[in-house]
Amino acid sequence: MRVEKQEHMEARARLDNCEKEKRQLEAQLAREKSKSRELEASIGNYKKKVQELKDELKVGMIEKDMVIHELEDKLVASQEEKARKIQELQEQHAKDIGGKILKIQTLELELSAVQKKSCEKILELQEQNTKKLSEKDLKIQQLEIKLAAAKKEISEKELEKPELSKKFDAQEQLEKMFAKNTEMPDHVEKPKSNLQEKKSDEPTQLHIDLGKLYVELQEAKKPQEALMAQLAAKDKEMEYLTKQHETELVAKDQEITNLREQHTAKLAAKDSEVQRLTEMVQDGDEKNENLQEIIYKLQKMMDAKDREIGAMKKRVAGLEAELENGRDELINTRFRLTHCENEKRQLEAQLATGESEIQQLKENHNGASAEYEKEIEKLECKLDDASQKESELQEQHAKEMSGKDSVIKELEGKLVASQKENARKISQLQEQYVKHIRGKDLKMRTLELELSAVQKKSSEEIQELQEQLSDKNLTIQDLKIQLSAAPHQCANKLKVHHIKELSDKDQVIQKLETHLITVREQHAKEIIEKDLMVQELVASQEENARKIQEKDLEIQQLAFKLVGSLEENVEKIKEVSRQQLKIQELEQRANEDTLRIQKLQEESLETERRLQGMVEMLKGAVQQKEKEVVSEPSQVHIELGKLYLELKSQEALIAAKDKEIEYLMEKKDNLKPKN
């Protein structure tokens, strides 16, 4: 804007100078008549100089055109080379991305294989655990069967109790009879002796039966005690198994959490990569949108400039037609004037036109040189921008490749870490299995030792019982007489004691059965929960694999979109360069139009000067004629009046043309800042 204002001020100053020169020329008209011949010679010299300047300008223009063509060829070659390099970089980028994707897929396949192996090992360990538990359940069932058999024996013994009670009753009756016989008189000695023999036989049989019963009771107690010991051992073993199972469950839970964290980390990495690619695509789309907006604005500006240029051309054509008409009229007026004045004015016009042509040629030369320098600077700037873009693309490609390498390294590290963790977990499970087996062996040994101790205790108790039996036999022999008096009491006491023991045993057995049932239910629930957890893990692994595949597909699609957007950007950049070339051509046309307008302004100024000179000459002639004071208007007066009226009309036309030229100049000044 400042440059344009300065040019406008300079034009105004030039116009003022031209007006001053016009006034000076008006004062020097009388002196220049004698210098007309010198002016003719100077006009010839000026014409020669003008021709020389034209030749020099033509040579300079040809050289500049050659330079421009060379620069354009270089620019086209650089653009082609840039497009080729960009294509090569894109192909290399696509190949690298394909290789990285293949590496990622292979690593994921290896990881999935390792996970499958670990799952298979876990399943094998679970199957082994289930087999062991099933064996334990079979042992428990066998023990329950033995316990049921012992219960049946106890029930059979209870069924035998009434028979024994009947025998005790019979024995009591016999004892009573024996007591009565002792109180009878002497005259029945023989039957008494027979009864004594019978009684002595019957207590011996009873004693035998009681001994058998006691032995049977002790033998019935032995399996119950063994069962109790086995049940206690089973309880301890179940507690140990539950603790071990809880530790295994905790380890499995930790493993599940670790796997979930790994999967979440992988998904987060994939999401970040997808987000980065989407951001790149969005940036490309935004750039494409900005380029489309710029192209749309440039197209609008070009359309507006085309319209303005068309209107300017129409106005220039109208002005040229009007100027031609004015020139024709001026030629007619010139022929009416005197020959001397015509020659003088022609010489002055030729001199002025020669000077104006020289100035125009100088201005054209300066403008052309400035334009060529600007074009050269623009081309250099474009070359610099192209080199910068190429370096940026190379840096971006290197960054993407480094990011892919880092991702592959991370995946390889994760794979190695997962393999190490799986090996560590397998070793831990093996160690736990070995420890479990050792614990079982220790338990078996302890149980064997306990059984041996129990057997020793039972043998000692049997010996004690045998001693007690011997004592009892002695007491029974001592109490043969008392048996007749207190058989019912002994039987009742034995019954009560036996019933209490049986009820206690039944309660203990019921408690153990309920405890076994609860333990089994809990164990079954825990196994079901673990199976569900394993199924959920498998489902989550499948979902994660499917998500990873979807993410890979999205990454591939985004990569293809990115390649397409880059190609579109290259094409749009080419279109923008074409549009810029078109804009430069339009600017050149606008500059040519401005030069034409300046020429028209100069021509209009020349016509104004000539008309003013003619008007002054006519005024002087009219004044001279008025001084001569002709009595009647002659033919000369009439012709002069006609000429004066024609000159007035020409002045009005020239004023209108000046207004139109000023309007066009203002419009041009308004258009320049927009461009």
C-alpha positions as CSV (number, residue, x, y, z in Angstrom):
1,M,0.0,0.0,0.0
2,R,2.8,2.4,0.8
3,V,4.5,1.7,-2.5
4,E,1.3,2.3,-4.4
5,K,0.7,5.6,-2.4
6,Q,4.2,6.7,-3.3
7,E,3.7,5.9,-6.9
8,H,0.4,7.8,-6.8
9,M,2.1,10.8,-5.2
10,E,4.9,10.6,-7.8
11,A,2.3,10.5,-10.6
12,R,0.6,13.6,-9.0
13,A,4.0,15.3,-8.8
14,R,4.7,14.4,-12.4
15,L,1.3,15.8,-13.4
16,D,2.1,19.1,-11.6
17,N,5.5,19.2,-13.2
18,C,3.8,18.6,-16.6
19,E,1.4,21.5,-15.9
20,K,4.4,23.7,-15.0
21,E,6.2,22.6,-18.2
22,K,3.1,23.4,-20.2
23,R,3.0,26.9,-18.8
24,Q,6.7,27.3,-19.6
25,L,6.1,26.0,-23.1
26,E,3.3,28.5,-23.6
27,A,5.8,31.2,-22.7
28,Q,8.4,29.7,-25.0
29,L,6.2,29.3,-28.0
30,A,7.5,32.4,-29.7
31,R,11.1,31.3,-29.2
32,E,10.5,27.8,-30.4
33,K,9.5,28.8,-33.9
34,S,13.1,29.5,-34.7
35,K,14.2,26.2,-33.2
36,S,11.8,24.1,-35.3
37,R,14.6,22.9,-37.5
38,E,16.7,22.0,-34.5
39,L,13.7,20.1,-33.1
40,E,13.4,18.2,-36.3
41,A,17.0,17.1,-36.0
42,S,16.6,16.3,-32.4
43,I,13.4,14.3,-33.2
44,G,15.5,12.3,-35.7
45,N,18.1,11.7,-33.0
46,Y,15.4,10.8,-30.5
47,K,13.9,8.3,-33.0
48,K,17.3,6.7,-33.4
49,K,17.7,6.5,-29.7
50,V,14.2,5.1,-29.3
51,Q,14.9,2.5,-31.9
52,E,18.2,1.6,-30.2
53,L,16.4,1.4,-26.8
54,K,13.7,-0.8,-28.4
55,D,16.4,-3.1,-29.8
56,E,18.1,-3.2,-26.4
57,L,14.8,-4.0,-24.7
58,K,14.1,-6.7,-27.2
59,V,17.5,-8.3,-26.6
60,G,17.0,-7.9,-22.8
61,M,13.5,-9.4,-23.1
62,I,14.8,-12.3,-25.1
63,E,17.5,-12.9,-22.5
64,K,15.1,-12.7,-19.7
65,D,12.7,-15.0,-21.5
66,M,15.6,-17.5,-21.9
67,V,16.4,-17.2,-18.2
68,I,12.7,-17.7,-17.3
69,H,12.5,-20.7,-19.6
70,E,15.6,-22.2,-18.0
71,L,14.2,-21.5,-14.5
72,E,10.9,-23.0,-15.5
73,D,12.6,-26.1,-16.9
74,K,14.6,-26.4,-13.7
75,L,11.5,-26.0,-11.6
76,V,9.6,-28.6,-13.6
77,A,12.6,-31.0,-13.3
78,S,12.8,-30.3,-9.6
79,Q,9.1,-30.9,-9.2
80,E,9.3,-34.1,-11.1
81,E,12.3,-35.2,-9.1
82,K,10.4,-34.3,-5.9
83,A,7.3,-36.2,-7.0
84,R,9.6,-39.2,-7.9
85,K,11.3,-39.0,-4.5
86,I,8.0,-38.7,-2.7
87,Q,6.7,-41.7,-4.6
88,E,9.8,-43.7,-3.7
89,L,9.5,-42.6,-0.1
90,Q,5.9,-43.6,0.0
91,E,6.7,-47.0,-1.6
92,Q,9.5,-47.5,0.9
93,H,7.2,-46.4,3.7
94,A,4.5,-48.8,2.6
95,K,7.1,-51.6,2.4
96,D,8.5,-50.8,5.8
97,I,5.0,-50.6,7.3
98,G,4.1,-54.0,5.7
99,G,7.3,-55.5,7.1
100,K,6.5,-54.1,10.6
101,I,2.9,-55.3,10.4
102,L,4.2,-58.8,9.4
103,K,6.6,-58.7,12.3
104,I,3.9,-57.6,14.7
105,Q,1.6,-60.4,13.4
106,T,4.3,-63.0,13.8
107,L,5.1,-61.8,17.3
108,E,1.3,-61.9,18.2
109,L,1.1,-65.4,16.7
110,E,4.1,-66.5,18.9
111,L,2.5,-64.8,21.9
112,S,-0.8,-66.5,21.2
113,A,1.0,-69.9,20.8
114,V,2.8,-69.3,24.1
115,Q,-0.5,-68.4,25.8
116,K,-2.1,-71.5,24.3
117,K,0.8,-73.7,25.6
118,S,0.5,-72.1,29.1
119,C,-3.3,-72.6,29.0
120,E,-2.8,-76.3,28.0
121,K,-0.3,-76.8,30.8
122,I,-2.7,-75.1,33.2
123,L,-5.5,-77.4,32.0
124,E,-3.2,-80.5,32.4
125,L,-2.4,-79.4,35.9
126,Q,-6.1,-78.8,36.6
127,E,-6.9,-82.3,35.2
128,Q,-4.2,-83.8,37.4
129,N,-5.7,-82.0,40.4
130,T,-9.2,-83.1,39.5
131,K,-7.9,-86.7,39.1
132,K,-6.3,-86.5,42.6
133,L,-9.4,-85.0,44.0
134,S,-11.5,-87.8,42.4
135,E,-9.2,-90.4,43.9
136,K,-9.6,-88.7,47.3
137,D,-13.4,-88.7,46.8
138,L,-13.2,-92.4,45.9
139,K,-11.2,-93.1,49.1
140,I,-13.8,-91.0,51.1
141,Q,-16.6,-93.0,49.5
142,Q,-14.9,-96.3,50.4
143,L,-14.5,-95.1,54.0
144,E,-18.2,-94.1,54.0
145,I,-19.0,-97.6,52.8
146,K,-16.9,-99.1,55.6
147,L,-18.6,-96.7,58.0
148,A,-22.0,-97.8,56.8
149,A,-21.0,-101.5,57.2
150,A,-19.8,-100.7,60.7
151,K,-23.2,-99.1,61.4
152,K,-24.9,-102.1,60.1
153,E,-22.9,-104.3,62.4
154,I,-23.8,-102.1,65.3
155,S,-27.4,-102.2,64.3
156,E,-27.2,-106.0,64.1
157,K,-25.6,-106.0,67.6
158,E,-28.4,-103.8,68.8
159,L,-30.9,-106.4,67.3
160,E,-29.0,-109.1,69.3
161,K,-29.4,-107.1,72.5
162,P,-33.0,-108.3,73.2
163,E,-31.9,-111.9,72.8
164,L,-29.1,-111.2,75.3
165,S,-31.5,-109.5,77.6
166,K,-33.7,-112.6,77.3
167,K,-30.8,-114.8,78.2
168,F,-30.0,-112.4,81.1
169,D,-33.6,-112.8,82.3
170,A,-33.4,-116.5,82.0
171,Q,-30.2,-116.5,84.0
172,E,-31.8,-114.3,86.6
173,Q,-34.7,-116.7,86.9
174,L,-32.3,-119.6,87.2
175,E,-30.4,-117.7,90.0
176,K,-33.6,-117.1,91.7
177,M,-34.5,-120.7,91.5
178,F,-31.1,-121.6,92.8
179,A,-31.6,-119.3,95.8
180,K,-35.0,-120.9,96.5
181,N,-33.5,-124.3,96.3
182,T,-30.9,-123.4,98.9
183,E,-33.8,-122.5,101.3
184,M,-35.7,-125.8,100.7
185,P,-35.7,-128.7,103.3
186,D,-33.4,-131.7,103.4
187,H,-35.9,-134.2,102.1
188,V,-35.3,-133.0,98.6
189,E,-31.6,-133.4,98.4
190,K,-31.4,-135.2,95.0
191,P,-33.4,-132.7,93.0
192,K,-31.4,-129.9,94.7
193,S,-28.2,-131.5,93.6
194,N,-29.5,-131.8,90.1
195,L,-30.6,-128.2,90.1
196,Q,-27.2,-127.1,91.4
197,E,-25.5,-129.0,88.6
198,K,-27.8,-127.3,86.1
199,K,-27.2,-123.9,87.6
200,S,-23.5,-124.5,87.7
201,D,-23.7,-125.4,84.0
202,E,-25.9,-122.5,83.0
203,P,-23.6,-119.7,84.6
204,T,-20.7,-121.1,82.7
205,Q,-22.6,-120.9,79.4
206,L,-23.7,-117.3,80.3
207,H,-20.2,-116.4,81.1
208,I,-19.1,-117.6,77.7
209,D,-21.9,-115.7,76.0
210,L,-21.0,-112.6,77.9
211,G,-17.3,-112.9,77.0
212,K,-18.2,-113.4,73.4
213,L,-20.4,-110.3,73.6
214,Y,-17.7,-108.3,75.1
215,V,-15.2,-109.4,72.6
216,E,-17.6,-108.6,69.8
217,L,-18.2,-105.2,71.2
218,Q,-14.5,-104.5,71.4
219,E,-14.1,-105.8,67.8
220,A,-17.0,-103.5,66.8
221,K,-15.3,-100.6,68.5
222,K,-12.0,-101.2,66.7
223,P,-13.2,-100.4,63.1
224,Q,-15.1,-97.4,64.6
225,E,-11.9,-96.1,66.2
226,A,-10.0,-96.8,63.0
227,L,-12.7,-95.0,61.0
228,M,-12.5,-92.1,63.5
229,A,-8.7,-92.0,63.1
230,Q,-9.1,-92.1,59.3
231,L,-11.7,-89.4,59.4
232,A,-9.5,-87.2,61.5
233,A,-6.6,-87.8,59.0
234,K,-9.0,-87.0,56.2
235,D,-10.1,-83.8,57.9
236,K,-6.4,-82.8,58.2
237,E,-5.8,-83.8,54.6
238,M,-8.9,-81.8,53.5
239,E,-7.7,-78.8,55.5
240,Y,-4.3,-79.1,53.9
241,L,-5.9,-79.5,50.4
242,T,-8.2,-76.5,51.0
243,K,-5.2,-74.4,52.0
244,Q,-3.2,-75.5,49.0
245,H,-6.2,-75.0,46.8
246,E,-6.7,-71.5,48.2
247,T,-3.0,-70.8,47.4
248,E,-3.4,-72.1,43.9
249,L,-6.6,-70.0,43.5
250,V,-4.7,-66.9,44.7
251,A,-1.9,-67.7,42.2
252,K,-4.4,-68.3,39.4
253,D,-6.1,-65.0,40.3
254,Q,-2.8,-63.2,40.2
255,E,-2.0,-64.8,36.8
256,I,-5.4,-63.8,35.5
257,T,-4.8,-60.2,36.7
258,N,-1.4,-60.2,35.0
259,L,-2.8,-61.5,31.8
260,R,-5.5,-58.9,31.9
261,E,-3.0,-56.1,32.5
262,Q,-0.9,-57.4,29.6
263,H,-3.9,-57.4,27.3
264,T,-5.0,-54.0,28.5
265,A,-1.5,-52.6,27.9
266,K,-1.5,-54.2,24.4
267,L,-4.9,-52.7,23.6
268,A,-3.8,-49.3,25.0
269,A,-0.7,-49.4,22.7
270,K,-2.9,-50.4,19.7
271,D,-5.4,-47.6,20.6
272,S,-2.6,-45.0,20.8
273,E,-1.2,-46.1,17.5
274,V,-4.6,-46.0,15.9
275,Q,-5.2,-42.5,17.5
276,R,-1.9,-41.3,16.1
277,L,-2.7,-42.5,12.6
278,T,-6.2,-41.0,12.8
279,E,-4.7,-37.7,14.0
280,M,-2.3,-37.9,11.0
281,V,-5.2,-38.6,8.7
282,Q,-7.2,-35.7,10.3
283,D,-4.2,-33.4,9.8
284,G,-4.1,-34.4,6.2
285,D,-7.8,-33.9,5.8
286,E,-7.5,-30.4,7.5
287,K,-4.7,-29.6,5.1
288,N,-6.8,-30.8,2.2
289,E,-9.7,-28.7,3.4
290,N,-7.5,-25.6,3.8
291,L,-6.0,-26.2,0.3
292,Q,-9.6,-26.6,-1.1
293,E,-10.6,-23.3,0.7
294,I,-7.5,-21.6,-0.7
295,I,-8.2,-22.9,-4.2
296,Y,-11.9,-21.9,-3.9
297,K,-10.8,-18.4,-2.8
298,L,-8.3,-18.2,-5.6
299,Q,-10.9,-19.3,-8.1
300,K,-13.3,-16.6,-6.8
301,M,-10.5,-14.0,-7.0
302,M,-9.7,-15.2,-10.5
303,D,-13.3,-15.0,-11.6
304,A,-13.6,-11.5,-10.1
305,K,-10.4,-10.5,-11.8
306,D,-11.5,-11.9,-15.1
307,R,-14.8,-10.0,-14.8
308,E,-12.9,-6.8,-13.8
309,I,-10.4,-7.3,-16.7
310,G,-13.3,-7.8,-19.1
311,A,-15.0,-4.6,-17.8
312,M,-11.7,-2.8,-18.1
313,K,-11.1,-4.1,-21.6
314,K,-14.6,-2.9,-22.6
315,R,-14.0,0.5,-21.0
316,V,-10.6,0.7,-22.6
317,A,-12.1,-0.2,-26.0
318,G,-14.7,2.5,-25.5
319,L,-12.1,5.0,-24.5
320,E,-10.0,4.0,-27.5
321,A,-13.0,4.5,-29.8
322,E,-13.7,7.9,-28.2
323,L,-10.1,8.8,-28.5
324,E,-10.1,7.8,-32.1
325,N,-13.2,10.0,-32.6
326,G,-11.5,12.8,-30.8
327,R,-8.4,12.3,-32.8
328,D,-10.4,12.5,-36.0
329,E,-12.1,15.7,-34.9
330,L,-8.7,17.1,-33.9
331,I,-7.3,16.2,-37.2
332,N,-10.2,18.1,-38.9
333,T,-9.6,21.1,-36.7
334,R,-5.8,21.0,-37.4
335,F,-6.4,21.0,-41.1
336,R,-8.5,24.2,-40.7
337,L,-5.8,26.0,-38.8
338,T,-2.8,27.5,-40.5
339,H,0.0,25.3,-41.9
340,C,2.7,26.9,-39.7
341,E,0.9,26.3,-36.5
342,N,0.1,22.7,-37.6
343,E,3.8,22.1,-38.4
344,K,4.9,23.6,-35.1
345,R,2.4,21.6,-33.1
346,Q,3.3,18.5,-35.0
347,L,6.9,19.0,-34.1
348,E,6.0,19.6,-30.5
349,A,3.8,16.6,-30.4
350,Q,6.5,14.4,-32.0
351,L,9.0,15.7,-29.4
352,A,6.5,15.0,-26.5
353,T,5.7,11.6,-27.9
354,G,9.4,10.8,-28.3
355,E,10.0,11.8,-24.7
356,S,7.0,9.9,-23.5
357,E,8.0,6.8,-25.5
358,I,11.5,7.0,-24.0
359,Q,10.0,7.3,-20.5
360,Q,7.6,4.5,-21.2
361,L,10.4,2.3,-22.6
362,K,12.5,3.1,-19.5
363,E,9.6,2.3,-17.2
364,N,8.8,-0.9,-19.1
365,H,12.4,-1.9,-18.9
366,N,12.5,-1.2,-15.2
367,G,9.2,-2.9,-14.6
368,A,10.1,-5.9,-16.7
369,S,13.5,-6.3,-14.9
370,A,11.7,-5.9,-11.5
371,E,9.1,-8.5,-12.5
372,Y,11.8,-10.9,-13.8
373,E,13.7,-10.5,-10.5
374,K,10.5,-11.1,-8.6
375,E,9.8,-14.2,-10.6
376,I,13.3,-15.5,-10.1
377,E,13.0,-14.9,-6.3
378,K,9.6,-16.7,-6.3
379,L,11.1,-19.6,-8.2
380,E,14.0,-19.8,-5.7
381,C,11.5,-19.6,-2.8
382,K,9.5,-22.4,-4.4
383,L,12.7,-24.5,-4.8
384,D,13.6,-23.8,-1.1
385,D,10.1,-24.8,0.0
386,A,10.2,-28.0,-2.1
387,S,13.6,-28.9,-0.5
388,Q,12.2,-28.1,3.0
389,K,9.1,-30.3,2.4
390,E,11.3,-33.1,1.1
391,S,13.5,-32.9,4.2
392,E,10.4,-32.8,6.4
393,L,8.9,-35.9,4.7
394,Q,12.2,-37.7,5.2
395,E,12.3,-36.7,8.9
396,Q,8.7,-37.8,9.3
397,H,9.4,-41.1,7.6
398,A,12.5,-41.7,9.9
399,K,10.3,-40.9,12.9
400,E,7.6,-43.3,11.9
401,M,10.2,-46.0,11.2
402,S,11.8,-45.4,14.6
403,G,8.4,-45.6,16.3
404,K,7.6,-48.9,14.5
405,D,11.0,-50.3,15.5
406,S,10.3,-49.3,19.1
407,V,6.9,-51.0,19.0
408,I,8.4,-54.2,17.6
409,K,11.1,-54.1,20.3
410,E,8.5,-53.6,23.0
411,L,6.4,-56.5,21.6
412,E,9.6,-58.7,21.5
413,G,10.4,-57.7,25.1
414,K,6.8,-58.5,26.1
415,L,7.0,-61.9,24.3
416,V,10.3,-62.7,26.1
417,A,8.9,-61.6,29.4
418,S,5.7,-63.6,28.9
419,Q,7.7,-66.7,28.0
420,K,9.9,-66.2,31.1
421,E,6.8,-65.7,33.2
422,N,5.1,-68.8,31.8
423,A,8.3,-70.8,32.4
424,R,8.5,-69.4,35.9
425,K,4.8,-70.2,36.5
426,I,5.3,-73.7,35.1
427,S,8.3,-74.3,37.4
428,Q,6.3,-72.9,40.3
429,L,3.5,-75.3,39.6
430,Q,5.9,-78.2,39.2
431,E,7.5,-77.3,42.6
432,Q,4.1,-77.0,44.1
433,Y,3.1,-80.4,42.7
434,V,6.4,-81.9,44.0
435,K,5.7,-80.3,47.4
436,H,2.2,-81.5,47.4
437,I,3.3,-85.1,46.6
438,R,5.9,-84.9,49.3
439,G,3.3,-83.6,51.7
440,K,1.1,-86.5,50.8
441,D,3.9,-88.9,51.3
442,L,4.6,-87.4,54.7
443,K,0.9,-87.6,55.5
444,M,0.8,-91.2,54.5
445,R,3.9,-91.9,56.7
446,T,2.4,-90.0,59.6
447,L,-0.9,-91.9,59.1
448,E,1.0,-95.2,59.0
449,L,2.8,-94.2,62.2
450,E,-0.5,-93.2,63.8
451,L,-2.0,-96.5,62.7
452,S,0.9,-98.4,64.2
453,A,0.5,-96.4,67.4
454,V,-3.3,-97.0,67.4
455,Q,-2.7,-100.7,66.8
456,K,-0.3,-100.8,69.7
457,K,-2.7,-98.9,71.9
458,S,-5.5,-101.2,70.8
459,S,-3.4,-104.3,71.6
460,E,-2.6,-102.8,75.0
461,E,-6.2,-102.1,75.5
462,I,-7.1,-105.6,74.4
463,Q,-4.6,-107.0,77.0
464,E,-6.1,-104.7,79.6
465,L,-9.5,-105.9,78.6
466,Q,-8.4,-109.5,78.8
467,E,-7.1,-108.8,82.2
468,Q,-10.3,-107.1,83.1
469,L,-12.2,-110.0,81.6
470,S,-10.2,-112.4,83.8
471,D,-11.0,-110.2,86.7
472,K,-14.6,-110.1,85.7
473,N,-14.6,-113.8,85.3
474,L,-13.4,-114.0,88.9
475,T,-16.0,-111.5,90.0
476,I,-18.6,-113.4,88.0
477,Q,-17.6,-116.6,89.7
478,D,-17.7,-114.8,93.0
479,L,-21.0,-113.2,92.1
480,K,-22.7,-116.4,90.8
481,I,-25.0,-116.2,93.8
482,Q,-25.5,-112.4,93.4
483,L,-26.4,-112.8,89.7
484,S,-29.7,-114.2,90.6
485,A,-30.4,-111.1,92.6
486,A,-29.0,-108.4,90.3
487,P,-29.1,-109.6,86.6
488,H,-31.6,-106.9,85.6
489,Q,-29.5,-104.1,87.0
490,C,-26.4,-105.2,85.1
491,A,-28.3,-105.7,81.9
492,N,-29.9,-102.3,82.2
493,K,-26.6,-100.6,83.0
494,L,-24.9,-102.3,80.0
495,K,-27.8,-101.3,77.8
496,V,-27.7,-97.7,78.9
497,H,-23.9,-97.5,78.5
498,H,-24.1,-99.2,75.1
499,I,-26.9,-96.9,74.0
500,K,-25.0,-93.8,75.1
501,E,-21.9,-94.9,73.3
502,L,-23.9,-95.7,70.1
503,S,-25.7,-92.3,70.3
504,D,-22.4,-90.5,70.7
505,K,-20.9,-92.4,67.8
506,D,-23.9,-91.7,65.7
507,Q,-23.7,-88.0,66.5
508,V,-20.0,-88.0,65.6
509,I,-20.6,-89.8,62.4
510,Q,-23.4,-87.3,61.5
511,K,-21.2,-84.4,62.2
512,L,-18.4,-85.9,60.0
513,E,-20.9,-86.6,57.2
514,T,-22.2,-83.0,57.3
515,H,-18.7,-81.7,57.4
516,L,-17.7,-83.9,54.4
517,I,-20.8,-82.7,52.5
518,T,-20.1,-79.0,53.1
519,V,-16.4,-79.5,52.2
520,R,-17.4,-81.3,49.0
521,E,-19.9,-78.6,48.1
522,Q,-17.4,-75.8,48.7
523,H,-14.8,-77.7,46.7
524,A,-17.3,-78.2,43.8
525,K,-18.3,-74.6,43.9
526,E,-14.6,-73.5,43.8
527,I,-13.9,-75.8,40.9
528,I,-17.0,-74.5,39.1
529,E,-15.9,-70.9,39.8
530,K,-12.4,-71.6,38.5
531,D,-13.8,-73.3,35.4
532,L,-15.9,-70.3,34.8
533,M,-12.9,-68.0,35.3
534,V,-10.9,-70.1,32.9
535,Q,-13.7,-70.0,30.4
536,E,-13.9,-66.2,30.9
537,L,-10.2,-65.9,30.4
538,V,-10.4,-67.9,27.2
539,A,-13.3,-65.8,26.0
540,S,-11.4,-62.6,26.9
541,Q,-8.3,-63.9,25.1
542,E,-10.4,-64.6,22.0
543,E,-12.1,-61.1,22.3
544,N,-8.7,-59.5,22.7
545,A,-7.3,-61.4,19.7
546,R,-10.4,-60.3,17.7
547,K,-9.9,-56.7,18.9
548,I,-6.2,-56.8,18.0
549,Q,-7.1,-58.1,14.5
550,E,-9.7,-55.3,14.2
551,K,-7.1,-52.8,15.3
552,D,-4.7,-54.2,12.7
553,L,-7.3,-53.9,10.0
554,E,-8.0,-50.3,11.1
555,I,-4.3,-49.5,11.0
556,Q,-4.0,-50.9,7.5
557,Q,-7.0,-48.9,6.4
558,L,-5.6,-45.8,8.0
559,A,-2.3,-46.4,6.3
560,F,-4.0,-46.8,2.9
561,K,-6.0,-43.6,3.6
562,L,-2.8,-41.8,4.6
563,V,-1.1,-42.9,1.3
564,G,-4.2,-41.7,-0.6
565,S,-4.4,-38.4,1.3
566,L,-0.7,-37.8,0.5
567,E,-1.3,-38.5,-3.2
568,E,-4.2,-36.1,-3.1
569,N,-2.1,-33.5,-1.3
570,V,0.6,-33.8,-4.0
571,E,-2.1,-33.4,-6.7
572,K,-3.6,-30.4,-4.9
573,I,-0.2,-28.8,-4.5
574,K,0.3,-29.2,-8.2
575,E,-3.1,-27.6,-8.8
576,V,-2.2,-24.8,-6.4
577,S,1.0,-24.2,-8.3
578,R,-0.9,-24.1,-11.6
579,Q,-3.4,-21.7,-10.0
580,Q,-0.5,-19.5,-8.8
581,L,0.9,-19.5,-12.4
582,K,-2.5,-18.5,-13.7
583,I,-2.6,-15.8,-11.0
584,Q,0.8,-14.6,-12.1
585,E,-0.4,-14.5,-15.7
586,L,-3.5,-12.5,-14.6
587,E,-1.2,-10.1,-12.7
588,Q,0.9,-9.7,-15.8
589,R,-2.2,-8.9,-17.8
590,A,-3.4,-6.5,-15.2
591,N,0.0,-4.8,-15.3
592,E,-0.3,-4.6,-19.1
593,D,-3.8,-3.1,-18.7
594,T,-2.4,-0.5,-16.2
595,L,0.4,0.4,-18.7
596,R,-2.3,0.8,-21.4
597,I,-4.3,3.0,-19.0
598,Q,-1.2,5.1,-18.3
599,K,-0.6,5.4,-22.1
600,L,-4.2,6.5,-22.5
601,Q,-3.8,9.0,-19.7
602,E,-0.7,10.4,-21.3
603,E,-2.4,10.6,-24.7
604,S,-5.4,12.4,-23.0
605,L,-2.9,14.8,-21.4
606,E,-1.3,15.5,-24.8
607,T,-4.8,16.1,-26.3
608,E,-5.6,18.4,-23.4
609,R,-2.4,20.3,-24.0
610,R,-3.0,20.6,-27.7
611,L,-6.6,21.6,-27.2
612,Q,-5.6,24.2,-24.7
613,G,-3.0,25.5,-27.1
614,M,-5.5,25.6,-29.9
615,V,-8.0,27.4,-27.6
616,E,-5.4,30.0,-26.6
617,M,-4.5,30.5,-30.2
618,L,-8.1,30.9,-31.2
619,K,-8.7,33.2,-28.2
620,G,-5.7,35.3,-29.4
621,A,-7.0,35.3,-33.0
622,V,-10.5,36.3,-31.7
623,Q,-9.0,39.1,-29.6
624,Q,-7.0,40.3,-32.6
625,K,-10.1,40.2,-34.8
626,E,-12.1,42.0,-32.1
627,K,-9.4,44.6,-32.0
628,E,-9.7,45.0,-35.7
629,V,-13.5,45.6,-35.1
630,V,-15.2,44.5,-38.2
631,S,-18.5,46.2,-38.7
632,E,-20.3,43.1,-40.0
633,P,-19.6,39.4,-39.2
634,S,-17.6,38.0,-42.0
635,Q,-17.2,34.4,-43.1
636,V,-14.0,34.2,-41.0
637,H,-15.9,35.2,-37.8
638,I,-18.6,32.6,-38.5
639,E,-15.9,29.9,-39.0
640,L,-14.1,30.9,-35.9
641,G,-17.3,30.7,-33.9
642,K,-18.0,27.3,-35.2
643,L,-14.5,26.2,-34.3
644,Y,-14.9,27.7,-30.9
645,L,-18.1,25.7,-30.3
646,E,-16.5,22.6,-31.6
647,L,-13.5,23.1,-29.2
648,K,-15.9,23.6,-26.3
649,S,-17.6,20.3,-27.1
650,Q,-14.2,18.6,-27.4
651,E,-13.3,20.1,-24.0
652,A,-16.4,18.6,-22.5
653,L,-15.7,15.2,-24.0
654,I,-12.1,15.3,-22.8
655,A,-13.3,16.2,-19.2
656,A,-15.7,13.2,-19.3
657,K,-12.8,10.9,-20.4
658,D,-10.6,12.3,-17.7
659,K,-13.3,11.4,-15.1
660,E,-13.6,7.9,-16.5
661,I,-9.8,7.5,-16.4
662,E,-9.7,8.7,-12.8
663,Y,-12.5,6.3,-11.9
664,L,-10.5,3.4,-13.5
665,M,-7.4,4.5,-11.6
666,E,-9.3,4.5,-8.3
667,K,-10.7,1.1,-9.0
668,K,-7.2,-0.2,-9.8
669,D,-5.9,1.3,-6.5
670,N,-8.7,-0.4,-4.7
671,L,-8.0,-3.8,-6.4
672,K,-4.3,-3.8,-5.6
673,P,-4.5,-4.2,-1.8
674,K,-7.0,-7.1,-2.2
675,N,-4.6,-9.0,-4.4
